[in-house]
């Protein structure tokens, strides 16, 4: 599991390894301390980071046992700064058969505007007992928070696993209406 150079350039933070709840919290606190970035923008970056890293922790096919009986997902995260935006990216192994479902989720999310995404999120939550909705809710929330589409790709390998990379961008310009 290598982190491609395109996700390393302009990095403010890169982490590769097990995504424990405690580690996500510690890295999240580091994001909140990023210097010279507007508070509202830091909050957006933090919220996107939390959504994407929790998906790695909960749904990565590569699992690491960190304490007896406690396991978490393994993967990587990168936060990059560019002249007009920040990009938050995660990568993790997925089971080969989950790829088409993730592609379908991402394409559906990217086809909706914010109002439609909020309705989709409510509808999916109301069906929570009928189907597994966790990763999809996190992806919807990521798109809502960022105000942008999801950039995603699945890299195949020769085993039963593929590698899922997902990114989103958030503009450096914070408007008065953003929460």
Secondary structure, DSSP 8 states (H G I E B T S, - for coil): ----HHHHTTEEEEEEEE--HHHHHHHHHHHHT-TTS-HHHHHHHHHHHHHHHHHHHHH-SSEEEEETTEEEEEEEEEEEE-SSEEEEEEEEEEEGGGHHHHHHHHHHHHTS-HHHHHHHHHHHHHTTTTS--HHHHHHHHHHHHHTS--EEEEEE-SSSEEEEEEEEEEES---TT--
